[in-house]
Amino acid sequence: MNRKKIIIVGAGASGLMAAIAAAEKGASVTILEQNDRPGRKLLATGNGRCNLTNLGIDPDAYHGTDTDFCRDALRFLPVSDTIRFFSKLGIYTRNKDGWIYPGSMQASSVLELLLLKAQDLGIRIRTGTRAEQLIPGWTVKVPGWEYEADAVILACGSRASGITGSDGSGYELARMAGHTIVKPLPALTGLVSKETPAWGGVRAYGRVTLFSDDHVAAEESGELQLTEYGISGIPVFQISSRAIRALDEGRTIHVSLDFVPDFSLQELRAFLKVRQEDCPYKHEKDLFTGMLPDKLCGILAKTADPAAAAKDYRLTITAGRPFETAQVCSGGVRTSEVDPVTMESRLAKGLYFAGELLDIDGPCGGYNLQWAWSSGACAGHFAACMDEEDNVR
Ligand SMILES: Cc1cc2nc3c(=O)[nH]c(=O)nc-3n(C[C@H](O)[C@H](O)[C@H](O)COP(=O)(O)OP(=O)(O)OC[C@H]3O[C@@H](n4cnc5c(N)ncnc54)[C@H](O)[C@@H]3O)c2cc1C
């Protein structure tokens, strides 16, 4: 019987999935978690509702130095099997335009069911236990103790979000085993602009186009949140990884906001002209009333050409919001140093990686949790089957 001793550092989404996959293969699994409880970030996902995956997961939508890296793991545990896995745990899933949630709409129920499964499989979770040193061979040192293992899975997450435990200490542990780290940067977050129109608190449907050194780099539509520092909202989150990395590379970044994407500029001018003729009593500031939020109407009316500004409101992006406000990080353990099929280090046998710690990040909509589930399942499975002839599924 397989009694491989596996230590997993981190009891987040990827660590818990890795633990279950390894224990199901007969391994003896211990998770070390520095927080006083497992899964703190998981509890915060989807505004506490946990958007656990997405029916339309497209590997091409992930970002990273080598985006192909995520393909094998996403094939190992695809969305359909992920949903099946959670259904078997007891979750009835709810589909909101392809974004999948637990029927309870409570992240806590996802965590609770994972923990029940872990308990049933005899997985030990040592909370309040911070891994401080990793010695190839394998030994994991924690304050006052050290754990010996046949394999170690680093599932420590990233620096993103203000949630305790998101301190990036996993990068240091990976470095101790000789790995290099692609500079972690905030992603899925707002963007800070040089211009700060007085539009804080406004939400408007629109399209945002990202220009990197004057070339279109990305485009997204949806509800834009106009803030005192610049822009936010899901479409902005979706382009933020690219924008922040390009800024870090010294590129010039600006965005164009189109608040009336259903009209061409010509159509908009014609539409406004008819409105002006129908309602000659209207002032210029009233032109967009009923079409766009009030505060935004006032701002557009003050520009030299309100119709042009509504179609192409330009902002120079100077920064991304800090790590504390980001949902994920781009960057992380360099994926060329990790086997994409098994998640095992190419530099140190018996060391595996899972989740956000790796240089892979996805857009909003369940992509990042799917990456945590798939890479976690892969790492756990192959760590447990290490050196065995049947280390295929
Ligand atoms: C507010 C918010 C909302 C989100 N919503 C969604 C969503 O709805 N859908 C989605 O797909 N994604 C969402 N995400 C992203 C998603 O939560 C993460 O991508 C995912 O949780 C990453 O899982 P992980 O296991 O890699 O890392 P984590 O969940 O961060 O787990 C890592 C664990 O490792 C522990 N750890 C770290 N270092 C050590 C150490 N040295 N010793 C011991 N323990 C250590 C940490 O304490 C932590 O518990 C959201 C993120 C945030 C912040």
The ligand as an ORCA input file, in Angstrom:
! r2SCAN-3c Opt
* xyz 0 1
  C     -11.645     38.784     -2.428
  C     -11.321     37.669     -3.368
  C     -12.338     37.090     -4.107
  C     -12.038     36.054     -5.003
  N     -13.055     35.462     -5.675
  C     -12.805     34.434     -6.532
  C     -13.859     33.734     -7.161
  O     -15.045     33.964     -6.894
  N     -13.517     32.773     -8.072
  C     -12.224     32.447     -8.355
  O     -11.973     31.588     -9.206
  N     -11.194     33.049     -7.702
  C     -11.450     34.025     -6.797
  N     -10.417     34.621     -6.116
  C      -9.038     34.096     -6.323
  C      -8.874     32.773     -5.534
  O      -9.344     32.961     -4.233
  C      -7.409     32.348     -5.482
  O      -6.866     32.295     -6.762
  C      -7.289     30.957     -4.824
  O      -7.846     30.967     -3.534
  C      -5.826     30.556     -4.749
  O      -5.746     29.355     -4.049
  P      -4.340     28.886     -3.457
  O      -4.588     27.602     -2.771
  O      -3.315     28.922     -4.515
  O      -3.947     30.021     -2.425
  P      -4.673     30.489     -1.028
  O      -6.137     30.229     -1.115
  O      -4.201     31.859     -0.811
  O      -4.070     29.494      0.022
  C      -2.710     29.542      0.418
  C      -2.634     29.153      1.874
  O      -1.270     28.944      2.211
  C      -1.035     29.471      3.501
  N       0.416     29.734      3.616
  C       1.143     30.593      2.881
  N       2.438     30.550      3.239
  C       2.526     29.631      4.238
  C       3.602     29.139      5.027
  N       4.850     29.581      4.871
  N       3.341     28.193      5.971
  C       2.055     27.732      6.162
  N       0.997     28.178      5.452
  C       1.232     29.107      4.486
  C      -1.891     30.712      3.539
  O      -2.140     31.122      4.862
  C      -3.130     30.249      2.791
  O      -4.108     29.720      3.659
  C     -10.686     35.631     -5.199
  C      -9.679     36.216     -4.433
  C      -9.982     37.221     -3.516
  C      -8.892     37.818     -2.681
*
